[in-house]
Every structure is written in structure tokens, then in C-alpha cells.
Amino acid sequence: MSLGLENKSSNRQERIARSPKRIGSKVRGVGVSLSCYVGGTIGFAGVGDDFWLAVRVVGEEVSLFLSDLTAAADYPLARQVLKALDIPIPADDELDQVLPVGDMSIFADLGLEEMELGAVAADLDLYPEDAVAGIAERLRFGEAVEQALDRALGS
């Protein structure tokens, strides 16, 4: 799953597009892909049933949030997020606990507080697409994301 969302706050216009898979495999590619949209942009990428990534671009500022630090042991995308955040990749003996990393306040100005985002990331029963859909609903663009997820996942 890889989605981009443009939200032009001046007229509340929303635009959702599925990004090519190759863009979703590199953090830099996700940020560059999202920065081509005018205004503030939010992007999500999910990897299987394992983890999800939120990217927010406002102007030249890029914020990242990774739902599970331990994903870096197995997934290049997660390792790239840690590198972009200047967080060392944990050693194997440090991988016993699922921990989110990155900008916990990535959506705070939109009404999703750090504790709530942390709770979504900590819910191991949520699939990445369900976590993303829940966040989008909380940020008031849930219907558009649900439609995009249905198209992307063939539901």
C-alpha cells in the first residue's frame, strides 16, 4: 500500500493517488513524490501486515513517523526512515519491543495528538491499512482514504 494525499487547506480540496510501488520503496522517493503537490501533503505507506509509515510535507519540511522500529531488522524502507531520522538501527537483542519512532506530533496541528498516534501504532491487532484508515478518519479525510484503499487493495 502506498498512498499520497494532497490537502489544500484554503479550499479543503483533497486529492488521493496511489503512488507507484517503486516510489514507496525509498523514503527519499516518497518525500520527493509528495513534495510535487502544492500545499501541505500527507503520504502513507504500508508494508504487508507489518508496519506503516506516515510522511508529511509542508513547504520544504518533511516529517516522518514509523509505526515500528523493529521493522528495520527486515525492511530496507524502515532502515531508510531510521537513517533519515538519524536513529541507529537496533541490534538483534534490542528488537524485543515494538516501538514507534519519528515525529509523534506529525498530525498534532490537525487534531491527532501524540498519545493517540502512539496508541494506534501500539495496537498490534491493526493491519497497516486499518491504522491508516483510522488516522485519516480522525483527521477528517477518512472517506477519501477508504476509497483509495479499496482501489489499491482491490476490495
C-alpha positions, 0 to 999 in steps of 0.5 A: 500500500502506498498512498499520497494525499494532497490537502489544500487547506484554503479550499479543503480540496483533497486529492488521493493517488496511489503512488507507484510501488517503486516510489514507496520503496525509498523514503527519499522517493516518497518525500520527493513524490509528495513534495510535487503537490502544492500545499501541505501533503500527507503520504502513507505507506504500508508494508504487508501486515507489518508496519506503516509509515506516515510522511508529511510535507509542508513547504520544504519540511518533511516529517516522518513517523514509523509505526515500528522500529523493529521493522528495520531488522527486515525492511530496507524502507524502515532502515531508510526512515531510521537513517533519515531520522538519524536513529541507529538501527537496533541490534538483534537483542534490542528488537524485543519491543515494538516501538514507534519512532519519528515525529509523534506530533506529525498530525498534532496541528490537525487534531491527532495528538501524540498519545493517540498516534502512539496508541494506534501504532501500539495496537498490534491487532491493526493491519497497516491499512486499518491504522491508516484508515483510522488516522485519516478518519480522525483527521477528517479525510477518512472517506477519501482514504477508504476509497483509495484503499479499496482501489489499491487493495482491490476490495 
